[in-house]
Amino acid sequence: MTLTDEQLLDVLHHVKLVSDEKLATAKDFAKKSHTSLYQALLDHEILTEEQLGEVAAYHYKLPYVALQKINIPNELLRLMPAELAKRYQIIAFQLEDSTLHIATARPGSEDLFDMLAKKAGAHERKISYANEAGIESALHLFKRDLQGLLDELMPKENTGAAPVAKIVDSIFDYAYDAQASDIHIEPLRGATVLRFRIDGVLHDEAYFSKSYHNQMVARFKVMAKLRTDEHMGPQDGRMRIKVRGQELAVRLSIVPQVTGEKVVMRVLARQVHQFNLSELGMTDDNLGLVRKGFTRPYGMLLSTGPTGSGKTTTIYAILKILNGRNRNIATIEDPIEYELEGINQIQVNAKANLTFEEGLRSLMRQDPDVLFVGEIRDNETAAIAVNAAMTGHMVLTTMHTNDAVTTLPRLADMGIEPYLVASTTNIVIGQRLVRQICERCKASIKITHTAKGWVGDEEQTVLLSNISKAMFIKHFGNKATIRVYKGNGCSACHNTGYQGRLGIFEVLQITPKLAELISAKSDSESLQAQAVKDGMITMLDDGLDKVVAGETTLSEIMRVTKL
């Protein structure tokens, strides 16, 4: 954000976008946390990135443009080198009738605007304001040929002179541009394949000669301070690298297999800036329930779902809201995925007997207000967490269960008395991650219901046939023709039609009637029926609402809910 706190306050008072009460809350949080007003407004979910972008555009008297939704021609992107575009926060995004449309997060670079217009052969230029998130999104569109680069750096015959360090740096650079969460270096019989996980799906990115594989693995071992002479056993490690000025934490796993040692790396930004609950996909109704749950002085809030469903990210978004100098917040995690300033984070270390159980026991003696237990895995940890919630602490934690309701009998299975489950649990969040439709190649599909069934896009008609009539009418209405959306595929989304992910959620609050059923050891079906009767919106319902809104596709909802 290029506005100072004073400028931002002045504009917000003028446009009256935020109530005085909420603005005072944000100012107080910013002062206590030594952060900017902009970040405080984001962290407390008072304004979104886009709303703040519109506020800045108003200050500069410029139109606002959301670059995340625009498919920018390659020739315009390349008018300015990526490094300069990032440094000066400038992107040319459209050439229309000899007018070059330029977006910037730092207005005032008149000479650069003129230079871009001249390079594009434009007679006029029009300047719009884009926030830094939009500029960053556009910069990710700079595509480089990774396969060509590796072919250039690694000839088919290994002469022993390959610049392995440069190759590894290039792989991290490309993974960063592709917004990959995981990097796989996978040895095959005759070659090695490099794969990236993007938006939860693995993609083959490049192949190189097997003769370079051991050199590459050795380089990763050195970077992670692992044993380079160990080839028969698995090794785990961590390292920190810098890519484009951004410090990344990398978690590394090496496992020997028949064809050689396979390397898998999880790439994480050390700081969690962009995550808040609304941007993760939580509706206003669910947000209200979650806020009610974590603003109570004690009790448990659980985020549940399978591995990779975004549980920890949801908890971090809550911790950011709770974080302040008036609270002592402590966590015990394995691993620590993001570092949060002002919060006491402890890494599980089995070798030092620092388990979840022992760590939580120790933290209870540290006068905490809020505790985050990375995961409840066993009876002992569950018992200590419940005890902490009973004795005046707010406990945030995660569990691996299929949905929100099954978490309750699961806690009972861990030896927690049902009446304690009912009395200490405030909120249970069930969640999954679905891929978002790429905004740059999004298209609508018309589907019509006839006497013979649905007519239209073949995949969509098959999926619609799996939805009950009552569920269909609930979300789409009793219409003969409906519209759904999909991405056609473009360079921005690797021709998948998807870019980015969002959550689908169900938020279970413990009502008096539900507490009675829990204490009576009722089965999951009875608990689910009561929760829905009490107003819980299921993950399937939330997902179908997002399909209707054009945020994701039917196939994604079916994939993650297993309908």
Summary of the structure (lengths in Angstrom):
residues: 563
radius of gyration: 25.6
end to end distance: 42.6
largest distance: 76.3
contacts: 1805
relative contact order: 0.07
helix: 40%
strand: 26%
